[in-house]
Amino acid sequence: ANAAAAEVLGNPADCTAGFEPGVGKIELYEFDGNVAMLVAGYNAVDTRNAAAVIAGYNDYKKFLKGTKVEVRKINNALTVAAPLSD
């Protein structure tokens, strides 16, 4: 969806590669000597859910462990956990 995210992800031909409906991602990457944070999802709703976790950092910081987490909306509540598969 945007050039910066595509570059961090290695410019996949299919921009939805590695994403699944209903799941947002928050991932950290080392890139060109810097750290990049990817906040993305399969669609706009999934991306907004992941962004809401970053915006509400104080509410979610205990779940933000490691370099990758998945965000899912279950029963109108955002859940944050390590990826089910990597």
C-alpha positions, 0 to 999 in steps of 0.5 A: 500500500505504500513504498516504505512498507513495501521496501521494508518487506522486500518489495513483494509482487503481491502486497497482501503476501504474508497478511491474512484478513482480520489480522493486523501486524506490528513488526520491528525491522533493522533497515539501513542501519535504523529500526523501522516499525511496520504497522499494517494489515490485510486491509484498512480495518486491520491496519487501523486496529494495529495503529490503535494499539500503538496509539493506546500504547499504555494500555497494550505495552505489557503485550508488546513483546519481541519484534512481532505481534499480531492484533485481532479484534475479538468481541469488539476488543483488540487482542495482541499476541505473538504471531500464531505462525512465523 
